[in-house]
Structure formats: structure tokens, C-alpha cells
């Protein structure tokens, strides 16, 4: 386990209120210090939980380091359902679509995935390279792929 690492790819697509693709991007994210829970579940999943990944959230803040347990400034969260979370034994893929129904604009700069549905603690993965403005009615689909590797 000394050489075990994780490749954590985050991809996003922003759609306007008419459902038209406006922008997309991808980057690799930060694995949080408390990711050991994710490692244990990925390697030794007993079937009771699906890698303890319970939720994904987006926010307008930035700059969380590997010791952070939550987003800097969360604006929306989503509990992961069985249809949004796939564990195929090689990697775990979570895909969530967030909709801005706030009446105003959100300047999304960060996303996180963690062990609790609202990602207010137990954040396992974090990304602050997203830079998308969601106007009222716009959606942002985030696909997060976590793959163990021997890095």
C-alpha cells in the first residue's frame, strides 16, 4: 500500500436554461487527508456502503487544502443515489446535475464529494478549478471518476 495513489478526474458541463451546452471542462482534484475512508472502501468494500461517498456539493469559494472537511462556501448539495454512483470494481464514478433555481447567478468555483450527503464534514475529494457562472435555470453536471492506481 506504500505506492497506492488515486487518479481523481472531475469533468463538468454547463447547460443554459434551454438545455444547450454552453461550456465544459475537466481537471484533476485534491484528495483530502481523511480519504483513508475512501481507500478502505474501494479496496475492501463489504457491500454495505458504496465507498462511503454519500454526497456531492458545489460552492462559490476556493482554496481549501487537503486538511479541509468541507467546501469554503457551499451553495448547493446533492445526496448521491444508486443511479448517480457506480462502483465497477476498477473505479467509482459519481455524476450529479445541479440546477440553479435561486433567482440569481452563482459563480461556481469549487466542488467536493464526501461521506455525508451535504458534504459539511467528511469531505474526501475536492476541486477548485471549476469556473462556471450559473444563471437562474442553468444546470451544471459534474462527473467525478476516482480510480486507484500504483502511483
C-alpha positions, -999 to +999 in steps of 0.1 A: +000+000+000+031+023+001+027+031-036-011+033-037-024+065-052-056+079-067-064+094-100-094+117-094-108+132-126-135+158-125-154+167-156-182+193-159-207+205-184-227+237-181-261+240-198-282+271-202-319+272-192-328+259-227-307+228-222-280+239-246-244+230-238-225+263-230-191+251-217-173+221-205-140+213-187-120+188-168-092+187-142-077+165-115-087+172-079-072+172-044-076+141-023-084+151+012-064+139+043-094+119+055-096+100+022-084+068+040-121+060+044-125+061+006-094+039+002-106+013+026-140+011+010-126+010-025-102-019-016-123-037+009-159-029+000-181-051+021-212-043+001-228-023+030-218+010+016-208+022-019-173+037-009-189+059+017-194+085-010-227+099+001-229+134-014-216+160-038-217+198-034-208+229-053-197+263-040-186+298-047-154+297-026-120+284-033-086+275-017-094+246+006-064+225+014-061+187+019-070+191+056-103+208+049-135+188+058-160+209+038-163+234+009-153+270+015-187+284+005-213+258-004-244+269-024-259+235-033-256+198-024-270+166-035-272+132-018-258+105-041-284+080-052-277+045-065-283+057-101-257+085-096-230+064-081-213+035-099-186+012-085-175-012-111-145-027-092-120-006-112-132+029-104-160+048-088-180+072-109-204+098-095-225+120-117-248+148-104-266+176-121-271+208-101-298+233-111-297+270-101-332+280-090-321+308-068-333+336-089-298+350-092-264+339-106-239+315-089-202+318-096-192+282-091-155+278-082-154+246-062-169+211-058-165+184-032-175+149-026-177+132+008-191+108+033-221+128+043-249+138+020-245+176+024-207+175+024-205+196+055-179+172+070-160+141+059-150+157+025-129+131+007-123+148-026-121+185-035-117+205-067-114+243-071-105+246-107-141+249-119-150+284-131-186+285-143-214+311-138-248+295-135-276+319-142-311+311-129-323+280-146-289+269-157-275+234-148-241+221-141-234+183-145-203+171-126-189+136-133-163+125-108-142+095-115-120+080-087-095+054-098-069+036-075-035+034-091+000+023-082+015+058-085 
